[in-house]
């Protein structure tokens, strides 16, 4: 498929030029124009015809066009009004109706596509089973995962995301490389599928990306309330990353006792803890009666 890549790049370049669109790289607008990567994103998402797919930040609809070939319906959430007006144009070559656009939260429906004009970090998510597939701006990775995993009434079945390579590698590393890794592993099983080089984008970002797949279909190991408690401990521990756990969460009332009862050596550092150890520590910590200050 490598020979097709220049064709897609040229198509997107011509489309943007025709509609006088200049991408805002400060807002993370880098369009994927590598057909191999597009194909792999769709394949990894393991889409079935009746799947309900949510796409974050579709832009002009490069990935959207591939998604609607595989599923009955896609909901695309886009904050940039310029792209709202062009999504159907790029996908179908038929200009969308000018009515109903311009206000955040408004929608336009076609047979296979619902376009939502709004901020994905505030968007209401489906109450029925859904999958998230998206090429997202790097800077919203953390808040978006918090929104999808912690704030949604119903977890997505899977998330297939194109994000910054370093962030994907940290999430998938053994142990707990940071708060984001703890969050993801509390709710799902992450896997780094492949690296996508920066020259696969128009315009190219400064760093490489990666396809990250998160499977949330396993039985829940915690709920949102407990997850927030665990993340509170993790935040404290990682705020003093170079210090041993005994000098961070161990300094909280009952913290050292909880570490001991959880069989966690206080000289360990937070990145060495597996997700099960975070859960065990929190469960024990909640049971320890600490003196009121």
C-alpha positions, -999 to 999 in steps of 0.1 A, spaced: 0 0 0 30 23 3 26 35 -33 -9 49 -23 4 73 4 14 101 -19 -21 100 -34 -38 105 -1 -13 132 9 -20 150 -24 -58 146 -20 -57 162 15 -33 189 4 -55 199 -26 -86 198 -4 -72 221 22 -59 245 -5 -93 245 -23 -111 254 9 -84 278 21 -78 259 53 -46 265 72 -40 239 100 -33 252 135 -4 231 147 -5 248 181 -39 231 186 -24 198 175 -38 197 140 -17 172 122 -36 150 97 -27 114 92 -20 108 55 -5 73 57 -29 47 44 -11 18 60 -15 35 94 -51 43 87 -58 7 77 -41 -7 108 -60 16 131 -93 3 117 -81 -33 119 -68 -30 155 -102 -15 165 -118 -48 154 -149 -31 142 -181 -50 136 -209 -36 114 -232 -29 143 -206 -12 165 -212 23 177 -180 43 171 -171 77 187 -143 96 169 -126 125 186 -113 154 165 -121 140 130 -108 171 112 -119 169 76 -127 133 79 -97 113 68 -102 85 94 -139 90 94 -141 80 58 -125 47 66 -146 41 97 -180 45 79 -169 17 55 -169 -8 84 -197 3 108 -233 13 106 -228 46 125 -200 70 136 -204 99 160 -177 125 152 -170 152 179 -152 182 164 -144 215 181 -132 234 150 -161 249 132 -142 251 99 -140 213 98 -177 209 109 -186 225 76 -163 203 55 -166 168 70 -193 156 47 -177 174 18 -145 154 21 -163 121 29 -190 122 3 -180 150 -21 -214 164 -15 -215 197 5 -233 195 38 -264 215 45 -254 250 59 -282 248 84 -277 237 120 -241 246 123 -223 273 143 -233 265 179 -214 242 202 -232 209 209 -254 211 177 -255 180 156 -260 171 120 -270 135 110 -265 116 78 -273 80 73 -240 68 88 -225 99 105 -235 122 133 -214 153 136 -212 169 170 -198 204 172 -183 207 207 -155 200 231 -147 163 234 -136 168 270 -172 179 279 -191 157 255 -218 133 268 -208 98 259 -231 70 248 -250 49 274 -250 19 250 -218 0 241 -194 20 220 -158 21 208 -135 51 206 -113 54 175 -93 87 170 -62 106 160 -61 130 189 -41 161 196 -12 153 219 -21 179 245 -56 164 253 -44 128 258 -44 129 296 -77 149 301 -94 129 274 -85 96 290 -97 109 324 -130 119 308 -135 86 290 -124 63 318 -133 82 350 -162 105 341 -182 84 316 -214 67 328 -204 37 306 -168 27 298 -160 23 261 -154 -13 251 -121 -3 235 -101 27 227 -78 28 196 -59 61 197 -31 76 177 -10 95 203 25 107 211 50 78 210 66 85 243 32 87 261 21 54 246 54 37 255 50 49 291 15 37 294 24 2 282 57 -1 302 58 -27 330 49 -13 364 35 22 367 55 48 347 32 76 358 -3 86 368 -17 81 333 -4 46 332 -21 39 366 -54 53 353 -53 32 321 -44 0 338 -71 4 364 -97 2 336 -82 -16 307 -53 -35 291 -31 -13 270 -10 -24 240 13 -5 218 5 -16 182 30 2 161 51 34 158 39 59 133 67 82 121 62 120 120 64 121 82 31 102 81 13 134 90 5 167 72 21 188 85 46 166 104 47 170 142 80 173 160 79 137 174 67 103 163 33 89 172 21 54 181 -12 35 178 -23 26 213 -51 1 218 -68 -2 252 -92 -31 258 -117 -23 285 -138 -55 281 -123 -74 310 -143 -76 343 -139 -43 363 -112 -44 389 -123 -12 405 -149 16 403 -145 53 396 -147 63 433 -119 38 442 -99 47 412 -99 84 422 -86 73 457 -58 53 441 -49 81 417 -47 104 447 -21 82 463 -3 79 429 -3 117 425 14 121 458 39 93 451 48 106 416 51 142 428 82 129 446 93 105 420 129 103 431 119 95 467 111 62 481 74 53 488 82 55 525 90 92 520 59 100 500 27 80 507 44 65 537 44 99 554 6 102 553 -12 90 585 -15 53 582 6 52 550 36 33 564 13 7 581 -6 2 548 27 -3 529 38 -29 554 5 -48 554 4 -47 516 39 -62 516 53 -32 497 88 -24 506 89 13 515 123 18 498 106 10 464 98 38 440 63 44 426 71 34 390 79 -2 402 44 -9 415 21 -31 395 -16 -21 393 -26 -48 417 -2 -34 444 -18 1 441 -52 -15 446 -40 -36 475 -24 -6 492 -56 15 488 -78 -12 502 -57 -16 533 -52 22 537 -90 27 538 -93 1 566 -67 17 588 -81 40 614 -61 71 616 -63 98 643 -83 129 633 -61 160 629 
